[in-house]
Amino acid sequence: MNELLEQIFSGTYGGIAIMLVITAAIVFFLRALYGPKGRFRDPKWDESNRRIRQQEAERRERLLRKMLEEAEGTERQEGKGDAH
């Protein structure tokens, strides 16, 4: 058993496996600390992000309304031209 573990960890693939395990552990640790509902997550950033998302949604809605109004105006003008 010891020889098998020694072969696994001393080979090229073993080194890669160790690096992947360590990297995954670091990623999950940082996610637990700073990710959604994380212990060290800054509420100011969450509020700022919420505000920015709301502003972007309002801007997209205004743009959509404007585009729809322009499309309706174009349809009305085309409809008037056909009636003559």
N, CA, C and O atoms as CSV, one atom per row, in Angstrom:
chain,resi,resn,atom,element,x,y,z
A,1,MET,N,N,0.822,-1.196,0.000
A,1,MET,CA,C,0.000,0.000,0.000
A,1,MET,C,C,0.868,1.263,0.000
A,1,MET,O,O,0.592,2.214,-0.732
A,2,ASN,N,N,1.903,1.264,0.815
A,2,ASN,CA,C,2.794,2.419,0.871
A,2,ASN,C,C,3.487,2.653,-0.462
A,2,ASN,O,O,3.682,3.794,-0.882
A,3,GLU,N,N,3.857,1.555,-1.124
A,3,GLU,CA,C,4.519,1.684,-2.421
A,3,GLU,C,C,3.563,2.290,-3.459
A,3,GLU,O,O,3.960,3.117,-4.280
A,4,LEU,N,N,2.316,1.864,-3.403
A,4,LEU,CA,C,1.324,2.388,-4.333
A,4,LEU,C,C,1.131,3.892,-4.118
A,4,LEU,O,O,1.113,4.661,-5.079
A,5,LEU,N,N,0.988,4.306,-2.868
A,5,LEU,CA,C,0.828,5.739,-2.571
A,5,LEU,C,C,2.073,6.515,-2.976
A,5,LEU,O,O,1.974,7.630,-3.488
A,6,GLU,N,N,3.240,5.932,-2.749
A,6,GLU,CA,C,4.487,6.596,-3.126
A,6,GLU,C,C,4.573,6.761,-4.636
A,6,GLU,O,O,5.013,7.805,-5.116
A,7,GLN,N,N,4.162,5.757,-5.388
A,7,GLN,CA,C,4.177,5.854,-6.845
A,7,GLN,C,C,3.187,6.914,-7.335
A,7,GLN,O,O,3.475,7.676,-8.259
A,8,ILE,N,N,2.025,6.945,-6.700
A,8,ILE,CA,C,0.999,7.921,-7.124
A,8,ILE,C,C,1.484,9.343,-6.885
A,8,ILE,O,O,1.396,10.186,-7.778
A,9,PHE,N,N,1.992,9.616,-5.695
A,9,PHE,CA,C,2.356,10.989,-5.346
A,9,PHE,C,C,3.718,11.415,-5.868
A,9,PHE,O,O,3.994,12.613,-5.940
A,10,SER,N,N,4.560,10.489,-6.226
A,10,SER,CA,C,5.877,10.880,-6.730
A,10,SER,C,C,5.878,11.051,-8.245
A,10,SER,O,O,6.815,11.632,-8.792
A,11,GLY,N,N,4.869,10.568,-8.923
A,11,GLY,CA,C,4.808,10.680,-10.376
A,11,GLY,C,C,4.282,12.034,-10.819
A,11,GLY,O,O,3.888,12.862,-9.997
A,12,THR,N,N,4.281,12.248,-12.118
A,12,THR,CA,C,3.805,13.503,-12.692
A,12,THR,C,C,2.327,13.726,-12.399
A,12,THR,O,O,1.915,14.818,-12.007
A,13,TYR,N,N,1.538,12.672,-12.597
A,13,TYR,CA,C,0.105,12.807,-12.379
A,13,TYR,C,C,-0.212,13.016,-10.906
A,13,TYR,O,O,-1.186,13.687,-10.565
A,14,GLY,N,N,0.593,12.454,-10.049
A,14,GLY,CA,C,0.403,12.640,-8.613
A,14,GLY,C,C,0.604,14.094,-8.212
A,14,GLY,O,O,-0.150,14.631,-7.400
A,15,GLY,N,N,1.621,14.727,-8.781
A,15,GLY,CA,C,1.860,16.145,-8.490
A,15,GLY,C,C,0.716,17.014,-8.965
A,15,GLY,O,O,0.308,17.961,-8.291
A,16,ILE,N,N,0.200,16.674,-10.146
A,16,ILE,CA,C,-0.941,17.421,-10.680
A,16,ILE,C,C,-2.160,17.215,-9.785
A,16,ILE,O,O,-2.893,18.163,-9.503
A,17,ALA,N,N,-2.377,15.983,-9.340
A,17,ALA,CA,C,-3.516,15.683,-8.474
A,17,ALA,C,C,-3.414,16.460,-7.160
A,17,ALA,O,O,-4.406,17.008,-6.680
A,18,ILE,N,N,-2.228,16.502,-6.589
A,18,ILE,CA,C,-2.039,17.247,-5.333
A,18,ILE,C,C,-2.323,18.726,-5.549
A,18,ILE,O,O,-2.991,19.355,-4.729
A,19,MET,N,N,-1.820,19.288,-6.650
A,19,MET,CA,C,-2.083,20.711,-6.933
A,19,MET,C,C,-3.567,20.971,-7.108
A,19,MET,O,O,-4.073,21.982,-6.621
A,20,LEU,N,N,-4.279,20.083,-7.795
A,20,LEU,CA,C,-5.722,20.256,-7.992
A,20,LEU,C,C,-6.483,20.201,-6.672
A,20,LEU,O,O,-7.400,20.989,-6.442
A,21,VAL,N,N,-6.095,19.263,-5.805
A,21,VAL,CA,C,-6.770,19.143,-4.506
A,21,VAL,C,C,-6.535,20.394,-3.666
A,21,VAL,O,O,-7.466,20.920,-3.057
A,22,ILE,N,N,-5.312,20.864,-3.634
A,22,ILE,CA,C,-4.996,22.061,-2.845
A,22,ILE,C,C,-5.709,23.281,-3.410
A,22,ILE,O,O,-6.256,24.082,-2.653
A,23,THR,N,N,-5.710,23.431,-4.728
A,23,THR,CA,C,-6.389,24.564,-5.361
A,23,THR,C,C,-7.885,24.516,-5.088
A,23,THR,O,O,-8.489,25.542,-4.777
A,24,ALA,N,N,-8.488,23.338,-5.200
A,24,ALA,CA,C,-9.919,23.196,-4.922
A,24,ALA,C,C,-10.225,23.555,-3.471
A,24,ALA,O,O,-11.226,24.216,-3.193
A,25,ALA,N,N,-9.378,23.127,-2.553
A,25,ALA,CA,C,-9.582,23.446,-1.141
A,25,ALA,C,C,-9.533,24.966,-0.922
A,25,ALA,O,O,-10.353,25.512,-0.184
A,26,ILE,N,N,-8.589,25.637,-1.552
A,26,ILE,CA,C,-8.482,27.090,-1.413
A,26,ILE,C,C,-9.705,27.779,-1.992
A,26,ILE,O,O,-10.242,28.706,-1.385
A,27,VAL,N,N,-10.153,27.329,-3.171
A,27,VAL,CA,C,-11.325,27.936,-3.813
A,27,VAL,C,C,-12.554,27.791,-2.914
A,27,VAL,O,O,-13.268,28.768,-2.688
A,28,PHE,N,N,-12.807,26.593,-2.401
A,28,PHE,CA,C,-13.978,26.389,-1.553
A,28,PHE,C,C,-13.868,27.151,-0.241
A,28,PHE,O,O,-14.873,27.638,0.276
A,29,PHE,N,N,-12.655,27.262,0.308
A,29,PHE,CA,C,-12.451,28.029,1.531
A,29,PHE,C,C,-12.773,29.510,1.298
A,29,PHE,O,O,-13.481,30.127,2.094
A,30,LEU,N,N,-12.253,30.074,0.210
A,30,LEU,CA,C,-12.528,31.482,-0.083
A,30,LEU,C,C,-13.998,31.710,-0.404
A,30,LEU,O,O,-14.561,32.743,-0.041
A,31,ARG,N,N,-14.620,30.754,-1.079
A,31,ARG,CA,C,-16.045,30.880,-1.385
A,31,ARG,C,C,-16.868,30.873,-0.096
A,31,ARG,O,O,-17.839,31.619,0.030
A,32,ALA,N,N,-16.480,30.041,0.847
A,32,ALA,CA,C,-17.197,29.991,2.127
A,32,ALA,C,C,-17.038,31.312,2.883
A,32,ALA,O,O,-17.959,31.752,3.570
A,33,LEU,N,N,-15.874,31.937,2.756
A,33,LEU,CA,C,-15.643,33.184,3.486
A,33,LEU,C,C,-16.242,34.402,2.789
A,33,LEU,O,O,-16.836,35.260,3.442
A,34,TYR,N,N,-16.089,34.483,1.471
A,34,TYR,CA,C,-16.462,35.700,0.749
A,34,TYR,C,C,-17.587,35.506,-0.273
A,34,TYR,O,O,-18.037,36.480,-0.876
A,35,GLY,N,N,-18.039,34.291,-0.474
A,35,GLY,CA,C,-19.078,34.022,-1.460
A,35,GLY,C,C,-20.451,34.447,-0.953
A,35,GLY,O,O,-20.558,35.159,0.046
A,36,PRO,N,N,-21.498,34.007,-1.644
A,36,PRO,CA,C,-22.848,34.341,-1.190
A,36,PRO,C,C,-23.063,33.859,0.246
A,36,PRO,O,O,-22.763,32.715,0.585
A,37,LYS,N,N,-23.579,34.740,1.062
A,37,LYS,CA,C,-23.802,34.473,2.492
A,37,LYS,C,C,-22.495,34.156,3.214
A,37,LYS,O,O,-22.499,33.452,4.224
A,38,GLY,N,N,-21.384,34.668,2.703
A,38,GLY,CA,C,-20.081,34.422,3.312
A,38,GLY,C,C,-19.910,35.205,4.606
A,38,GLY,O,O,-20.566,36.222,4.831
A,39,ARG,N,N,-19.035,34.716,5.431
A,39,ARG,CA,C,-18.805,35.306,6.743
A,39,ARG,C,C,-18.193,36.714,6.643
A,39,ARG,O,O,-18.552,37.594,7.425
A,40,PHE,N,N,-17.290,36.930,5.706
A,40,PHE,CA,C,-16.597,38.204,5.593
A,40,PHE,C,C,-17.090,39.042,4.420
A,40,PHE,O,O,-16.397,39.960,3.980
A,41,ARG,N,N,-18.268,38.738,3.914
A,41,ARG,CA,C,-18.833,39.475,2.780
A,41,ARG,C,C,-19.228,40.872,3.253
A,41,ARG,O,O,-19.811,41.026,4.327
A,42,ASP,N,N,-18.912,41.883,2.454
A,42,ASP,CA,C,-19.176,43.277,2.823
A,42,ASP,C,C,-20.595,43.671,2.402
A,42,ASP,O,O,-20.902,43.665,1.210
A,43,PRO,N,N,-21.462,44.013,3.358
A,43,PRO,CA,C,-22.843,44.387,3.009
A,43,PRO,C,C,-22.919,45.647,2.147
A,43,PRO,O,O,-23.876,45.822,1.391
A,44,LYS,N,N,-21.928,46.520,2.253
A,44,LYS,CA,C,-21.932,47.736,1.421
A,44,LYS,C,C,-21.838,47.374,-0.059
A,44,LYS,O,O,-22.508,47.981,-0.895
A,45,TRP,N,N,-21.005,46.386,-0.378
A,45,TRP,CA,C,-20.868,45.952,-1.766
A,45,TRP,C,C,-22.167,45.330,-2.268
A,45,TRP,O,O,-22.572,45.551,-3.410
A,46,ASP,N,N,-22.815,44.549,-1.403
A,46,ASP,CA,C,-24.082,43.937,-1.805
A,46,ASP,C,C,-25.121,44.998,-2.115
A,46,ASP,O,O,-25.841,44.896,-3.108
A,47,GLU,N,N,-25.203,46.018,-1.269
A,47,GLU,CA,C,-26.162,47.104,-1.495
A,47,GLU,C,C,-25.817,47.871,-2.765
A,47,GLU,O,O,-26.705,48.215,-3.546
A,48,SER,N,N,-24.544,48.137,-2.971
A,48,SER,CA,C,-24.110,48.847,-4.167
A,48,SER,C,C,-24.450,48.034,-5.419
A,48,SER,O,O,-24.950,48.586,-6.399
A,49,ASN,N,N,-24.183,46.742,-5.391
A,49,ASN,CA,C,-24.506,45.884,-6.535
A,49,ASN,C,C,-26.002,45.830,-6.790
A,49,ASN,O,O,-26.434,45.837,-7.943
A,50,ARG,N,N,-26.804,45.776,-5.718
A,50,ARG,CA,C,-28.252,45.752,-5.872
A,50,ARG,C,C,-28.730,47.031,-6.532
A,50,ARG,O,O,-29.571,46.994,-7.430
A,51,ARG,N,N,-28.197,48.165,-6.091
A,51,ARG,CA,C,-28.577,49.463,-6.648
A,51,ARG,C,C,-28.193,49.561,-8.132
A,51,ARG,O,O,-28.979,50.044,-8.946
A,52,ILE,N,N,-27.002,49.109,-8.474
A,52,ILE,CA,C,-26.541,49.145,-9.862
A,52,ILE,C,C,-27.415,48.260,-10.742
A,52,ILE,O,O,-27.795,48.661,-11.842
A,53,ARG,N,N,-27.739,47.043,-10.257
A,53,ARG,CA,C,-28.615,46.161,-11.033
A,53,ARG,C,C,-29.987,46.781,-11.252
A,53,ARG,O,O,-30.566,46.651,-12.331
A,54,GLN,N,N,-30.509,47.456,-10.228
A,54,GLN,CA,C,-31.816,48.099,-10.351
A,54,GLN,C,C,-31.760,49.238,-11.376
A,54,GLN,O,O,-32.669,49.378,-12.194
A,55,GLN,N,N,-30.704,50.048,-11.336
A,55,GLN,CA,C,-30.556,51.135,-12.303
A,55,GLN,C,C,-30.445,50.596,-13.725
A,55,GLN,O,O,-31.036,51.159,-14.647
A,56,GLU,N,N,-29.695,49.511,-13.912
A,56,GLU,CA,C,-29.556,48.925,-15.240
A,56,GLU,C,C,-30.887,48.360,-15.739
A,56,GLU,O,O,-31.207,48.474,-16.923
A,57,ALA,N,N,-31.656,47.756,-14.847
A,57,ALA,CA,C,-32.962,47.226,-15.240
A,57,ALA,C,C,-33.895,48.364,-15.653
A,57,ALA,O,O,-34.628,48.241,-16.635
A,58,GLU,N,N,-33.869,49.471,-14.910
A,58,GLU,CA,C,-34.700,50.624,-15.266
A,58,GLU,C,C,-34.272,51.211,-16.611
A,58,GLU,O,O,-35.117,51.595,-17.420
A,59,ARG,N,N,-32.958,51.282,-16.850
A,59,ARG,CA,C,-32.460,51.807,-18.117
A,59,ARG,C,C,-32.887,50.918,-19.281
A,59,ARG,O,O,-33.312,51.413,-20.325
A,60,ARG,N,N,-32.771,49.597,-19.094
A,60,ARG,CA,C,-33.205,48.671,-20.151
A,60,ARG,C,C,-34.697,48.796,-20.422
A,60,ARG,O,O,-35.127,48.725,-21.573
A,61,GLU,N,N,-35.487,48.981,-19.372
A,61,GLU,CA,C,-36.928,49.106,-19.558
A,61,GLU,C,C,-37.273,50.396,-20.302
A,61,GLU,O,O,-38.138,50.397,-21.177
A,62,ARG,N,N,-36.596,51.493,-19.953
A,62,ARG,CA,C,-36.826,52.756,-20.681
A,62,ARG,C,C,-36.465,52.601,-22.156
A,62,ARG,O,O,-37.203,53.058,-23.028
A,63,LEU,N,N,-35.346,51.967,-22.432
A,63,LEU,CA,C,-34.906,51.747,-23.809
A,63,LEU,C,C,-35.906,50.875,-24.567
A,63,LEU,O,O,-36.212,51.144,-25.729
A,64,LEU,N,N,-36.411,49.837,-23.914
A,64,LEU,CA,C,-37.390,48.961,-24.551
A,64,LEU,C,C,-38.676,49.726,-24.865
A,64,LEU,O,O,-39.239,49.587,-25.951
A,65,ARG,N,N,-39.139,50.542,-23.899
A,65,ARG,CA,C,-40.344,51.345,-24.144
A,65,ARG,C,C,-40.143,52.287,-25.324
A,65,ARG,O,O,-41.023,52.429,-26.173
A,66,LYS,N,N,-38.976,52.929,-25.370
A,66,LYS,CA,C,-38.681,53.859,-26.453
A,66,LYS,C,C,-38.686,53.139,-27.800
A,66,LYS,O,O,-39.238,53.642,-28.779
A,67,MET,N,N,-38.063,51.952,-27.843
A,67,MET,CA,C,-38.019,51.188,-29.090
A,67,MET,C,C,-39.426,50.756,-29.512
A,67,MET,O,O,-39.757,50.796,-30.698
A,68,LEU,N,N,-40.256,50.342,-28.547
A,68,LEU,CA,C,-41.621,49.940,-28.869
A,68,LEU,C,C,-42.441,51.125,-29.380
A,68,LEU,O,O,-43.215,50.983,-30.326
A,69,GLU,N,N,-42.271,52.296,-28.753
A,69,GLU,CA,C,-42.985,53.486,-29.210
A,69,GLU,C,C,-42.558,53.867,-30.625
A,69,GLU,O,O,-43.399,54.227,-31.449
A,70,GLU,N,N,-41.272,53.790,-30.909
A,70,GLU,CA,C,-40.783,54.093,-32.259
A,70,GLU,C,C,-41.336,53.095,-33.275
A,70,GLU,O,O,-41.700,53.474,-34.388
A,71,ALA,N,N,-41.398,51.829,-32.889
A,71,ALA,CA,C,-41.926,50.808,-33.795
A,71,ALA,C,C,-43.415,51.052,-34.058
A,71,ALA,O,O,-43.870,50.902,-35.192
A,72,GLU,N,N,-44.171,51.423,-33.034
A,72,GLU,CA,C,-45.592,51.726,-33.211
A,72,GLU,C,C,-45.775,52.947,-34.094
A,72,GLU,O,O,-46.665,52.973,-34.945
A,73,GLY,N,N,-44.936,53.964,-33.898
A,73,GLY,CA,C,-45.005,55.161,-34.727
A,73,GLY,C,C,-44.723,54.845,-36.185
A,73,GLY,O,O,-45.381,55.379,-37.079
A,74,THR,N,N,-43.753,53.983,-36.428
A,74,THR,CA,C,-43.410,53.590,-37.798
A,74,THR,C,C,-44.572,52.824,-38.431
A,74,THR,O,O,-44.881,53.029,-39.605
A,75,GLU,N,N,-45.212,51.950,-37.670
A,75,GLU,CA,C,-46.348,51.185,-38.191
A,75,GLU,C,C,-47.512,52.106,-38.527
A,75,GLU,O,O,-48.197,51.915,-39.531
A,76,ARG,N,N,-47.731,53.107,-37.680
A,76,ARG,CA,C,-48.822,54.054,-37.947
A,76,ARG,C,C,-48.557,54.834,-39.228
A,76,ARG,O,O,-49.460,55.035,-40.040
A,77,GLN,N,N,-47.311,55.273,-39.404
A,77,GLN,CA,C,-46.973,56.040,-40.604
A,77,GLN,C,C,-47.107,55.180,-41.851
A,77,GLN,O,O,-47.577,55.656,-42.884
A,78,GLU,N,N,-46.704,53.934,-41.767
A,78,GLU,CA,C,-46.834,53.039,-42.916
A,78,GLU,C,C,-48.310,52.764,-43.203
A,78,GLU,O,O,-48.705,52.635,-44.362
A,79,GLY,N,N,-49.114,52.677,-42.160
A,79,GLY,CA,C,-50.532,52.451,-42.342
A,79,GLY,C,C,-51.215,53.632,-43.001
A,79,GLY,O,O,-52.136,53.433,-43.793
A,80,LYS,N,N,-50.801,54.846,-42.705
A,80,LYS,CA,C,-51.370,56.053,-43.316
A,80,LYS,C,C,-51.017,56.107,-44.803
A,80,LYS,O,O,-51.840,56.510,-45.625
A,81,GLY,N,N,-49.817,55.707,-45.138
A,81,GLY,CA,C,-49.370,55.745,-46.526
A,81,GLY,C,C,-50.142,54.762,-47.390
A,81,GLY,O,O,-50.335,55.012,-48.580
A,82,ASP,N,N,-50.582,53.662,-46.825
A,82,ASP,CA,C,-51.339,52.662,-47.587
A,82,ASP,C,C,-52.765,53.106,-47.846
A,82,ASP,O,O,-53.373,52.691,-48.833
A,83,ALA,N,N,-53.320,53.960,-46.955
A,83,ALA,CA,C,-54.711,54.372,-47.083
A,83,ALA,C,C,-54.902,55.354,-48.241
A,83,ALA,O,O,-56.010,55.444,-48.769
A,84,HIS,N,N,-53.897,56.074,-48.647
A,84,HIS,CA,C,-54.055,57.084,-49.703
A,84,HIS,C,C,-54.177,56.460,-51.014
A,84,HIS,O,O,-54.317,57.157,-52.019
